[in-house]
Amino acid sequence: MIMNTKQLILHTLIIILAFCYFSGIAAGFDTGKPCSQAESPSSVNGAGSTFEIKYTCYDTYGDEVCGSDSSGSGLYRVDLYVKAPGHTEYDLAGVDIEDAIDGSLPYIASDTGEYFFYTLAMDMATNIEEPPLRGYDTKTVCVPDFPGYFILAVGSVYGEEGIEAHTLTGNNVYSHLINRGFVPDNIRYFNPNPETQTGEEDYSEIGYQWAMREAVTQWAPDQMKKAPGPLYITLINHGLPDMFHLTGITPLYARELDAWLDELQENLRTENIEQPIVIIIGASYSGSFIDNLSDPGRIIITSAADDEPSYRGTRDLYDVRDGEFFTSALFNELSMGNNLRTSFERAVEQTEAYTDSGKSDRPLPYSDTAKQHPLLDDNGDGAGTNDFSAGSDGGEAEYVFLGRESDNPGPVMVTEAGTIPSNLSDSDNQALLWVQVSDTERAQAVWVDIREPGMILEDSEGQQVLNLGGIFLHRNDAENRYEAVYSEFSLFGEHTLFFYAQDITGIISPFEKKYLYKIPKGDINKDGNADVADAISGLRLLCNADISGMSISTHADVNGDGKIGFSEVIFVLQNAAEL
């Protein structure tokens, strides 16, 4: 068949269109923009550091959403843009084209400071994605390679109550410092414990208070003039409003510490040295120090508000209790390379969960049920906070990292934990508790603390202790976990389980929190009781009413059908009426 001109043109167009469709070359059909997302480390140490910017990129679509299922024309290139410290504009920092698009681009930090990054992808049809709405995908802080200086002070009281517990916390802080690159010569560790601790100073000739004053006002500025670096001061012991116990007869008052810090900073100003000064006070009522110590250039962190006691933590393998729960939680987070702001926020979450009052009331200004509220002030306004959503504090702490990256892997972490079964019926008292950890070679002990239902934390004076039951877990190689059977779940309601691991250096991990409910028949809302409230919950279910936000348990089943229905409602009402 001989085709005329029109047929030939039509035939040619069909071939071209088919080729474009099946080859994936857009030829005007691919109008969707590709997408990409960059990720970078939160911090690197020292100018000249080389690090990788990881990225993901897609040119696939489904329902006009990038990254979904159907293909576009394919990726052609990915460009990396950076805004370096002191720059106001973004510069092109790297390009991957076609076969070189491998999800990673190297970058060299030329100076210390904050770097912002984003990537832009282009497809074969020359569609280019839009820059990110917030201006960047990821950021990295290049911190000085030199970790700085640390003054660590464990105090005591008359009779030395708690000195063993506070020493445990102090020693663990010291271990974190060594792991993060601090050398002993740049740490001043004071501890009145009669037993000598690794790294501690001998201050017997001049006394504790004078030794501390000398460390803050003379040693620190002298060292910072030789090699500038941040200074950390951490105090751990009992406290009273505006007062920290150095010894049973030697207090350190807030105004006194403020005067030492004024002298330190005035000494540094003569050499135009500006470095972060971080003061961490792990003691009851330590929030009362903030209004005295607050000043530009200082970051103040306290383990409790001005009217609150602090809480000790769990007991370790040797039956010694962690002397300052929040302080240990904070340094655990810092040791994993998190900045000070993030570390504080995560330590606050752990502290408030651990010190939950067990009551439903949420007193101001915190509007939660915790008994202890750590505070941070870094804007010099004399008021600390633990909620950065208002934007008043936390800006300076975001750029502070403890020490530098090292080969030390940080604390042994609880990676997974649970119970078998997940809930208990009214006739069961035991469950298998199990844990998996990040490093079995370094794990020295694994255990769980158990808070029973109905435990209330009342207002009390002085440092507090949660006396919880618990059990050590033992290694089961076949299941690749630690486990033990606990047989004392006798109370109805919510049992809170805190799972811990301790490494060979003595550092205790952050806890992993799980719940185990023991549910009596008819307890539809899982509050530990079978009462009228459960009948109302059951009726809402039966009437298909909105139950969003309600906690419903099928373990409340009373007739063995595995469902919540009229039988459970009638049972609860009869129980309430004592029929």
Helices and strands as residue ranges (DSSP letters): H 5-23, E 35-39, E 43-45, E 50-58, E 60-62, E 65-66, E 70-71, E 75-83, E 91-97, G 98-100, E 104-108, E 113-123, E 138-143, E 149-154, H 163-179, G 184-186, E 187-190, H 208-214, I 215-219, H 220-226, E 231-236, E 239-240, E 243-245, E 251-253, H 254-269, E 277-282, G 286-289, H 290-293, E 298-302, H 325-335, H 340-354, E 375-377, G 388-390, G 397-399, E 414-420, E 423-424, E 431-437, E 443-451, E 469-476, G 477-479, E 481-486, E 493-503, E 512-518, H 532-542, G 554-556, H 566-577
